[in-house]
Amino acid sequence: MRKIQYFLYLLAIGFVSCKKNYLDIVPTDRVSDVAVLSDSLLFEDYVINRYMGVKLQDKEAEGTPPGFGRGFEYAMWSSLSDESIYNNDDNTWLVQQGLLAPENTGITGTLWARSYRSIREVNYALNNIAVVPMSEGLRNKLRGELHFIRGFRYQDLIRNYGGVVMVGDSVYNLEDNLADASLYTRASLQTSMDYAIKEMDSAAYYLPSANDDSWELGRATKGAALALKSRLTLYAASPLYNAGTWADAAAAAKAVMDLGQYSIDADYGGLFKNSASKEIIFERLYVIGARHTCLEIANGPNGYGGWAGNTPLQNIVDAYEMNNGLPITDASSGYDAANPYANRDARFYASILYNGATYRNSTIETFTPGGKDSQDGNSNWNTSKTGYYLKKFMDDTNPIDNPWNVAGLQPWIYFRYAEILLNYAEAQNEAAGPDASVYAAVNQVRQRSSVNQPALTTGLTQDEMRTAIQRERQVELAFEEHRFYDVRRWKIASTTENVPAYGMTITKSNGVYTYTRKTALAGRLFADKNYWLPIPRSEILASNGQLTQNTGY
């Protein structure tokens, strides 16, 4: 039985902040580089941990398979957009209110240093992998994973900051010459994006089509690399980036589709709790109650003992069509403002808890007076400010009270097939217009059996199809941390993010509900500079002013 040991190596803050005198200390709680480079098992452990220090398992033991990134934190990226607000702030409100500054980066502040730390660690592995005794098959697989991780980190940097510092393979030890001015020179957006896309080509070349066993779930595959290339090329072609072509983006998405390995899951709500879903391309798995916030207590209604967490806005509620395929703004849609949650797109019911929704053998009550999930209920400091609670991702079989140390795994999905289909539809529409393949891709997403929204109306113009695809991404990918980046790359954030953060006040009198729109978070604001994040002031200072700040900050 193989036991994979969990360890962290070269775990320091961003490369621009390292101090050489720290190297004088010989650690006694870490595996040495000599040991790592002479043992293939330790080296593989090192590579796996570059996904972000994830606890691992062997084939028989309990534990968490590896994965990637930042899912399941208290505040999700959706609460930096027009999808939700984080009920107790968690350093998100300043982003919503346009108050980001280099000295005050809120929840976004760790991105720069964390990404470069990971890039440096990957560079170390790629520069030494040739000397480690192992089979060429394993060596190539690990090479592919390393290129994937490095490309993913550059994606995180590029989509948040624009053109970034391209350190290539040159920086991987803490003792590297950090006085070198080239380590602080930001490349163009085109150069940065081209590099990240090339990394995915390398990753796809080396990676297997599928992992060998269930214990390897969460590790990158060829499909994951091609999916990230699809996202990167889509971003590159978008108006904010203008660093690629729509034809290339359509071809990249088609490459994933042509694998024939993934398909739309019939169960929209269930796929986010099913790590084995054929729709999932790349995911991170969490042991319930370990190393992450338990979703159910973090986001659940106060009447059930939850903390409210990421509470959906009326803005996203309004985006869901009626189940006849018409928007609620269409006079013929059948929408009733006095009964606003009736006959909506099935994805609404799978994603959002609203007044009157069935939940855990009871009913959500956000009305006042007396609603158990309102300010009149228990733990009213955790009452939703918007009148809604999050349902998507949550597993009702998990407890809300005392949820820690409950057996089981929860996935956080980074790439799924629906995103690829929508990537293809958007890119192909821009490249060639709304041809039959565009309709087929969007309708495949809309018409999974648990959703069954009507097919798009035929005869749409390119502009009309663009609007339809943008709405489809908004509801299909809601709360999955796409919206923040979508409205920026489309350059519509100056409109969508300058709309108030709306909620709903519901009053009950003599058995009749009255629904009144309200502002749930005051002062929501977006300026042109907010298309990119500010680089933290600490990083600018550490470079002795050589690192250039984004415009406006």
Phi and psi in degrees as a GROMACS rama.xvg file:
@    title "Ramachandran Plot"
@    xaxis  label "Phi"
@    yaxis  label "Psi"
@TYPE xy
-88.4018  126.143  ARG-2
-106.067  117.272  LYS-3
-90.1704  120.536  ILE-4
-84.639  138.32  GLN-5
-91.6701  125.989  TYR-6
-153.344  161.066  PHE-7
-116.674  142.631  LEU-8
-135.915  139.661  TYR-9
52.9999  38.6558  LEU-10
-86.7104  91.8601  LEU-11
-130.864  171.226  ALA-12
-74.7904  -179.679  ILE-13
-50.2684  150.624  GLY-14
-60.9909  -26.0449  PHE-15
-75.9978  -8.26022  VAL-16
-112.266  6.0124  SER-17
-73.7951  148.37  CYS-18
-116.853  127.391  LYS-19
-65.3334  -30.0325  LYS-20
-67.0205  -17.1216  ASN-21
-62.8718  -24.179  TYR-22
-71.9608  -12.3224  LEU-23
-71.7314  -12.8025  ASP-24
-92.3681  128.518  ILE-25
-95.355  110.388  VAL-26
-72.204  144.865  PRO-27
-108.275  -0.767439  THR-28
-112.423  17.0362  ASP-29
-133.837  156.822  ARG-30
-79.201  133.644  VAL-31
-71.7804  159.531  SER-32
-67.4882  -29.2328  ASP-33
-61.855  -43.5273  VAL-34
-66.3056  -42.3755  ALA-35
-62.2291  -40.6057  VAL-36
-82.7324  -4.03967  LEU-37
-112.157  0.773458  SER-38
-134.093  115.845  ASP-39
-63.794  -33.3943  SER-40
-67.2872  -42.3432  LEU-41
-66.9429  -37.877  LEU-42
-65.7268  -40.8393  PHE-43
-63.4295  -39.2067  GLU-44
-58.8847  -42.5181  ASP-45
-59.5963  -45.0919  TYR-46
-63.5903  -46.4663  VAL-47
-59.6655  -40.283  ILE-48
-69.7091  -13.4099  ASN-49
-71.5748  -13.4408  ARG-50
-64.4992  -20.5273  TYR-51
137.342  52.532  MET-52
53.7104  57.9477  GLY-53
-99.4915  137.118  VAL-54
-61.9305  138.632  LYS-55
-114.076  171.608  LEU-56
-134.719  157.203  GLN-57
-93.5276  -175.941  ASP-58
-68.0066  -25.1025  LYS-59
-106.634  -28.5149  GLU-60
-79.8326  159.897  ALA-61
-77.3551  152.623  GLU-62
160.11  -164.287  GLY-63
-117.485  122.964  THR-64
-63.3269  158.169  PRO-65
-73.8661  162.33  PRO-66
-162.098  -155.909  GLY-67
-142.548  146.356  PHE-68
88.214  -149.976  GLY-69
-124.522  18.454  ARG-70
-61.4256  158.582  GLY-71
68.2367  24.1453  PHE-72
-78.9692  171.596  GLU-73
-55.4847  -59.7128  TYR-74
-95.7979  127.665  ALA-75
-90.2786  163.299  MET-76
-64.8943  -19.4154  TRP-77
-60.4715  -26.7287  SER-78
-84.4667  11.4771  SER-79
-109.246  9.35746  LEU-80
-129.762  -167.167  SER-81
-88.3784  19.9825  ASP-82
-92.5349  -40.7919  GLU-83
-157.697  167.949  SER-84
-125.712  149.811  ILE-85
-84.6129  123.984  TYR-86
-59.2382  -34.3939  ASN-87
-114.927  30.2873  ASN-88
76.0437  -73.8667  ASP-89
52.6632  40.7447  ASP-90
62.7921  32.154  ASN-91
-107.815  -28.1583  THR-92
-63.3413  -34.5517  TRP-93
-64.9556  -28.045  LEU-94
-70.6978  -46.3321  VAL-95
-59.7866  -33.7307  GLN-96
-95.3726  10.3597  GLN-97
68.2569  28.794  GLY-98
-103.737  10.9457  LEU-99
-58.5494  139.891  LEU-100
-149.152  158.45  ALA-101
-56.306  -29.2135  PRO-102
-88.636  -9.08445  GLU-103
-143.962  81.5427  ASN-104
-96.2849  -0.225918  THR-105
55.1565  -139.585  GLY-106
-67.1831  -17.2142  ILE-107
-83.988  -4.48368  THR-108
-66.4356  -21.2533  GLY-109
-89.6088  -8.58263  THR-110
-59.614  -47.1936  LEU-111
-63.5246  -57.4978  TRP-112
-64.702  -41.8751  ALA-113
-61.5289  -41.692  ARG-114
-66.8338  -44.1138  SER-115
-71.6273  -31.9335  TYR-116
-58.8772  -46.3516  ARG-117
-64.8762  -41.2834  SER-118
-60.5881  -43.5265  ILE-119
-61.1905  -41.6613  ARG-120
-66.2917  -37.6049  GLU-121
-66.2452  -41.6544  VAL-122
-58.6753  -41.0312  ASN-123
-56.9067  -46.2491  TYR-124
-66.9229  -44.1402  ALA-125
-65.9163  -32.4221  LEU-126
-76.75  -12.2846  ASN-127
-121.091  -5.39703  ASN-128
-62.4185  -28.9211  ILE-129
-66.517  -24.7389  ALA-130
-91.977  -8.51068  VAL-131
-80.1522  128.673  VAL-132
-71.3409  114.682  PRO-133
-165.612  167.703  MET-134
-69.2646  153.749  SER-135
-66.3815  -30.4396  GLU-136
-62.3242  -46.7228  GLY-137
-66.5803  -40.9355  LEU-138
-59.3131  -43.4882  ARG-139
-67.5392  -39.1301  ASN-140
-61.4276  -44.0736  LYS-141
-67.2694  -36.8921  LEU-142
-57.6184  -45.8222  ARG-143
-60.4204  -43.1002  GLY-144
-62.6746  -40.6257  GLU-145
-66.1123  -42.357  LEU-146
-63.9939  -37.8334  HIS-147
-62.6005  -48.5481  PHE-148
-63.2937  -43.38  ILE-149
-63.7512  -42.2353  ARG-150
-64.5602  -37.9086  GLY-151
-63.8175  -40.5069  PHE-152
-66.3777  -39.7203  ARG-153
-65.5385  -36.3309  TYR-154
-57.1771  -45.5487  GLN-155
-60.7997  -40.4262  ASP-156
-67.7854  -47.2484  LEU-157
-64.7747  -44.8865  ILE-158
-73.863  -11.4638  ARG-159
-104.44  -31.5158  ASN-160
-119.075  -12.5634  TYR-161
89.403  -139.411  GLY-162
-63.4659  136.881  GLY-163
-129.52  173.452  VAL-164
-73.3987  123.689  VAL-165
-99.1254  99.2107  MET-166
-85.0728  -9.67695  VAL-167
55.4429  -135.243  GLY-168
-98.5099  4.29901  ASP-169
-80.8736  -22.5541  SER-170
-115.615  115.981  VAL-171
-148.69  -8.09671  TYR-172
-115.23  152.216  ASN-173
-65.7932  -22.2354  LEU-174
-88.3059  5.33919  GLU-175
-60.0022  154.122  ASP-176
-73.1911  96.6848  ASN-177
-80.1725  -1.54555  LEU-178
-82.6205  -8.02357  ALA-179
-64.2936  118  ASP-180
-61.9539  -26.5902  ALA-181
-64.9472  -20.6164  SER-182
-76.2399  -3.09459  LEU-183
-124.035  6.78444  TYR-184
-89.2761  119.717  THR-185
-81.8745  130.752  ARG-186
-77.4023  166.072  ALA-187
-67.2059  161.757  SER-188
-61.1901  -38.8762  LEU-189
-61.4205  -49.4669  GLN-190
-62.522  -42.2027  THR-191
-62.1466  -46.39  SER-192
-67.5808  -41.5576  MET-193
-58.8161  -39.8851  ASP-194
-64.7502  -47.1018  TYR-195
-62.5681  -39.0911  ALA-196
-66.0821  -40.6811  ILE-197
-61.9139  -36.7243  LYS-198
-59.0391  -38.1404  GLU-199
-70.9763  -32.3989  MET-200
-62.6238  -43.3901  ASP-201
-64.9588  -42.9448  SER-202
-62.2509  -46.4918  ALA-203
-63.158  -33.1425  ALA-204
-63.1282  -40.4196  TYR-205
-92.0427  -28.0821  TYR-206
-77.9652  150.228  LEU-207
-76.2708  161.858  PRO-208
-68.0703  -29.8105  SER-209
-149.879  155.427  ALA-210
-77.1811  155.053  ASN-211
-71.9399  -32.601  ASP-212
-151.916  167.665  ASP-213
-64.1235  -25.3833  SER-214
-70.2948  -14.5688  TRP-215
-95.9007  5.76334  GLU-216
-55.5752  138.417  LEU-217
97.9332  -9.43551  GLY-218
-91.16  151.084  ARG-219
-66.928  148.414  ALA-220
-127.113  176.206  THR-221
-57.4106  -40.4531  LYS-222
-61.841  -38.8019  GLY-223
-64.2429  -42.6403  ALA-224
-64.0701  -43.6793  ALA-225
-68.0585  -32.7727  LEU-226
-66.4182  -41.7449  ALA-227
-67.3131  -36.7264  LEU-228
-62.0353  -39.3995  LYS-229
-59.4408  -45.8393  SER-230
-65.5057  -43.7379  ARG-231
-62.3858  -44.7511  LEU-232
-68.7991  -32.9518  THR-233
-63.9592  -46.3335  LEU-234
-61.0342  -44.0801  TYR-235
-59.1681  -36.1383  ALA-236
-79.6909  -14.6743  ALA-237
-72.2037  157.961  SER-238
-55.7119  -38.8923  PRO-239
-64.1607  -35.0243  LEU-240
-91.4283  -49.5193  TYR-241
49.4101  47.7399  ASN-242
-130.167  24.0206  ALA-243
-171.235  -177.408  GLY-244
-115.586  151.519  THR-245
-66.4933  -32.5985  TRP-246
-62.6399  -41.4307  ALA-247
-64.2161  -38.8594  ASP-248
-65.7169  -41.2985  ALA-249
-63.7915  -41.3859  ALA-250
-65.6779  -37.6166  ALA-251
-65.6236  -41.9033  ALA-252
-66.725  -39.8333  ALA-253
-63.0628  -31.3066  LYS-254
-63.0214  -35.8824  ALA-255
-70.7032  -43.9327  VAL-256
-59.8498  -38.9629  MET-257
-73.0787  -12.3821  ASP-258
-62.1444  -28.434  LEU-259
66.0732  21.6629  GLY-260
-102.745  -18.0901  GLN-261
-124.25  156.132  TYR-262
-152.66  161.271  SER-263
-71.7162  128.403  ILE-264
-74.3257  133.922  ASP-265
-63.4622  -29.2082  ALA-266
-102.2  97.4702  ASP-267
-61.6573  -50.2523  TYR-268
-67.6726  -35.2707  GLY-269
-76.29  -24.9054  GLY-270
-64.6481  -25.8238  LEU-271
-77.0493  -4.27424  PHE-272
-117.764  4.49232  LYS-273
-118.491  96.3758  ASN-274
-64.4215  -15.9903  SER-275
-95.6931  6.1987  ALA-276
-59.3442  138.783  SER-277
-71.5343  -8.70289  LYS-278
-81.783  -22.7087  GLU-279
-78.2728  127.782  ILE-280
-100.369  -39.6538  ILE-281
-151.482  132.533  PHE-282
-145.993  164.193  GLU-283
-117.673  136.279  ARG-284
-107.816  136.025  LEU-285
-118.349  135.571  TYR-286
-68.9868  127.74  VAL-287
-59.6455  127.568  ILE-288
86.9429  0.684733  GLY-289
-129.592  128.974  ALA-290
65.1248  15.3209  ARG-291
-159.782  163.262  HIS-292
-69.7394  131.079  THR-293
-67.5631  119.048  CYS-294
-56.8375  -40.8533  LEU-295
-66.9888  -43.4657  GLU-296
-76.6433  -32.5805  ILE-297
-67.9273  -32.3469  ALA-298
-118.128  -3.84945  ASN-299
-70.8696  161.908  GLY-300
-67.2902  149.688  PRO-301
-63.399  -29.4841  ASN-302
-67.963  -13.5871  GLY-303
-109.617  6.15564  TYR-304
92.7537  9.21272  GLY-305
-84.57  171.317  GLY-306
-105.862  7.7118  TRP-307
73.1745  -53.4479  ALA-308
56.6406  -124.952  GLY-309
-83.7508  99.5968  ASN-310
-98.2762  122.696  THR-311
-59.8604  146.816  PRO-312
-92.7172  157.242  LEU-313
-60.6688  -26.825  GLN-314
-55.942  -45.3484  ASN-315
-78.4558  -34.7637  ILE-316
-57.1125  -42.168  VAL-317
-66.5319  -20.4422  ASP-318
-76.4073  -21.7806  ALA-319
-72.7214  128.492  TYR-320
-68.7532  169.738  GLU-321
-74.0182  162.438  MET-322
-72.538  -0.398118  ASN-323
-93.729  4.2687  ASN-324
89.6793  0.790279  GLY-325
-98.1435  144.411  LEU-326
-69.9991  156.557  PRO-327
-67.8603  -15.7871  ILE-328
-80.1662  -9.73279  THR-329
-80.9934  123.466  ASP-330
-60.3916  -23.1391  ALA-331
-96.1269  8.12821  SER-332
-74.1341  -23.2973  SER-333
90.5554  5.43562  GLY-334
-65.7317  135.666  TYR-335
-121.897  111.182  ASP-336
-62.273  -21.0238  ALA-337
-85.449  -9.17911  ALA-338
-144.143  64.8679  ASN-339
-72.1382  -12.9224  PRO-340
-104.573  7.89044  TYR-341
-85.9706  139.901  ALA-342
60.4846  42.3362  ASN-343
-98.9573  166.404  ARG-344
-46.3102  130.804  ASP-345
-58.5747  -23.829  ALA-346
-68.1392  -23.6444  ARG-347
-62.4744  -47.6466  PHE-348
-68.2396  -27.3903  TYR-349
-83.1517  -9.80569  ALA-350
-116.876  -27.59  SER-351
-133.77  135.075  ILE-352
-93.6309  129.545  LEU-353
-132.957  167.107  TYR-354
-58.0958  121.043  ASN-355
98.6051  -6.88654  GLY-356
-69.3699  142.451  ALA-357
-76.3631  131.86  THR-358
-153.841  121.648  TYR-359
49.8878  53.9488  ARG-360
61.4349  24.8492  ASN-361
-146.296  -163.611  SER-362
-132.661  136.164  THR-363
-67.9285  132.245  ILE-364
-128.352  91.5975  GLU-365
-97.7279  5.00176  THR-366
-77.9257  160.017  PHE-367
-126.899  151.504  THR-368
-83.1171  154.003  PRO-369
92.9887  -7.36309  GLY-370
-65.556  131.832  GLY-371
-67.6501  -21.8031  LYS-372
-104.864  19.483  ASP-373
-109.634  -173.639  SER-374
-65.8824  -10.6264  GLN-375
-89.3155  -2.56149  ASP-376
-92.3208  -175.342  GLY-377
-67.164  155.437  ASN-378
46.8563  52.5581  SER-379
-68.6626  -10.1591  ASN-380
-68.2853  -15.3438  TRP-381
-101.788  15.3734  ASN-382
-70.7057  138.33  THR-383
-60.2129  134.397  SER-384
-79.472  -12.418  LYS-385
-105.008  -14.8383  THR-386
88.7383  5.29582  GLY-387
-132.299  159.26  TYR-388
-131.66  156.842  TYR-389
-79.8308  135.918  LEU-390
-113.972  -35.669  LYS-391
-56.0734  141.461  LYS-392
81.1517  -24.1827  PHE-393
-76.9309  141.182  MET-394
-109.146  111.486  ASP-395
-68.5326  -11.8757  ASP-396
-81.2485  -12.1746  THR-397
-85.7578  142.907  ASN-398
-72.0303  151.665  PRO-399
-89.5992  -47.768  ILE-400
-74.4109  132.068  ASP-401
47.267  60.4286  ASN-402
-83.3182  -4.69271  PRO-403
-74.1476  148.032  TRP-404
64.4655  31.3889  ASN-405
-90.4627  132.716  VAL-406
-67.1081  145.23  ALA-407
130.521  168.953  GLY-408
-119.936  145.395  LEU-409
-123.051  131.732  GLN-410
-88.8899  148.5  PRO-411
-117.767  119.942  TRP-412
-94.1336  125.449  ILE-413
-97.5469  -33.7732  TYR-414
-137.777  131.997  PHE-415
-137.936  163.41  ARG-416
-64.1908  -32.3687  TYR-417
-59.5819  -39.4568  ALA-418
-60.5879  -42.5763  GLU-419
-62.8078  -43.5525  ILE-420
-61.6918  -40.6771  LEU-421
-72.4012  -33.2487  LEU-422
-59.1357  -47.1881  ASN-423
-61.8233  -47.2037  TYR-424
-59.7186  -44.6471  ALA-425
-63.4008  -48.7394  GLU-426
-66.1238  -42.9965  ALA-427
-67.3052  -37.2757  GLN-428
-62.4194  -41.5971  ASN-429
-71.2817  -34.0698  GLU-430
-79.6853  -38.549  ALA-431
-133.854  -2.74926  ALA-432
92.4063  175.125  GLY-433
-78.1524  72.0762  PRO-434
-79.6011  -178.191  ASP-435
-61.6684  -32.9773  ALA-436
-69.0709  -29.8484  SER-437
-67.5044  -48.3449  VAL-438
-58.6328  -43.802  TYR-439
-61.8034  -41.0302  ALA-440
-66.5086  -47.1547  ALA-441
-67.355  -43.2065  VAL-442
-67.012  -30.0517  ASN-443
-61.886  -36.5152  GLN-444
-72.5094  -45.4328  VAL-445
-67.229  -28.4891  ARG-446
-109.651  22.1162  GLN-447
-56.209  149.109  ARG-448
-62.2574  -29.9699  SER-449
-79.7495  -9.99362  SER-450
-108.508  -61.0609  VAL-451
54.5969  44.4081  ASN-452
-70.475  147.334  GLN-453
-57.675  150.501  PRO-454
-60.4423  153.11  ALA-455
-59.3449  146.984  LEU-456
-61.6153  133.31  THR-457
-73.3502  160.354  THR-458
80.8495  16.4215  GLY-459
-68.0727  145.067  LEU-460
-76.0562  170.813  THR-461
-60.0008  -42.7251  GLN-462
-64.1829  -42.1352  ASP-463
-66.0932  -38.5411  GLU-464
-67.2292  -38.4392  MET-465
-57.7154  -46.3436  ARG-466
-62.394  -41.6714  THR-467
-63.7966  -41.4259  ALA-468
-68.0876  -40.2376  ILE-469
-63.2012  -40.8085  GLN-470
-65.3997  -39.3157  ARG-471
-63.529  -41.5401  GLU-472
-63.6078  -38.5793  ARG-473
-60.7448  -41.8998  GLN-474
-91.1488  -39.3062  VAL-475
-65.8524  -40.033  GLU-476
-102.954  17.3499  LEU-477
-54.3765  135.228  ALA-478
69.923  5.86031  PHE-479
-95.6153  15.5424  GLU-480
70.7743  32.8744  GLU-481
-100.884  -37.3663  HIS-482
-58.5377  -41.5606  ARG-483
-52.5713  -44.4372  PHE-484
-84.0442  -32.9169  TYR-485
-62.0193  -48.5362  ASP-486
-67.6872  -23.751  VAL-487
-77.5212  -48.2856  ARG-488
-66.6349  -29.8931  ARG-489
-76.9579  -11.4834  TRP-490
60.0467  40.201  LYS-491
-113.172  5.25558  ILE-492
-63.7185  -29.7047  ALA-493
-63.0089  -19.2954  SER-494
-95.0903  -55.7869  THR-495
-66.8827  -33.3972  THR-496
-93.3193  -0.732232  GLU-497
-102.54  8.59822  ASN-498
-88.4477  139.158  VAL-499
-55.3321  153.921  PRO-500
-81.7186  99.0892  ALA-501
-88.6855  149.236  TYR-502
-132.156  -167.476  GLY-503
-134.169  126.649  MET-504
-95.8048  128.715  THR-505
-122.429  121.172  ILE-506
-114.16  147.167  THR-507
-120.455  126.921  LYS-508
-143.347  120.299  SER-509
55.2235  37.4836  ASN-510
80.8733  2.8465  GLY-511
-110.182  132.548  VAL-512
-93.4351  139.378  TYR-513
-118.371  129.567  THR-514
-109.402  122.604  TYR-515
-128.04  121.215  THR-516
-65.2878  141.715  ARG-517
-139.157  165.547  LYS-518
-90.9467  119.449  THR-519
-88.3554  -27.4189  ALA-520
-140.357  119.347  LEU-521
-77.2046  152.206  ALA-522
80.0593  21.8258  GLY-523
-62.3632  130.662  ARG-524
-152.186  142.542  LEU-525
-138.815  129.5  PHE-526
-114.594  164.253  ALA-527
-56.2375  -34.4637  ASP-528
-62.8537  -23.0669  LYS-529
-76.6889  -0.368142  ASN-530
-63.1566  -24.2913  TYR-531
-125.905  155.09  TRP-532
-81.3615  155.081  LEU-533
-77.7965  141.472  PRO-534
-72.2978  132.361  ILE-535
-53.5571  138.151  PRO-536
-55.992  -34.4741  ARG-537
-60.4876  -33.9306  SER-538
-73.3243  -36.947  GLU-539
-63.3548  -44.6293  ILE-540
-66.5312  -38.2431  LEU-541
-65.2122  -23.5189  ALA-542
-90.9805  7.93989  SER-543
56.3515  36.1468  ASN-544
79.3225  5.25414  GLY-545
-78.6171  -23.1303  GLN-546
-83.8403  124.237  LEU-547
-83.8338  139.708  THR-548
-85.2749  156.179  GLN-549
-67.9026  148.193  ASN-550
-58.6325  134.549  THR-551
98.8843  -15.0215  GLY-552
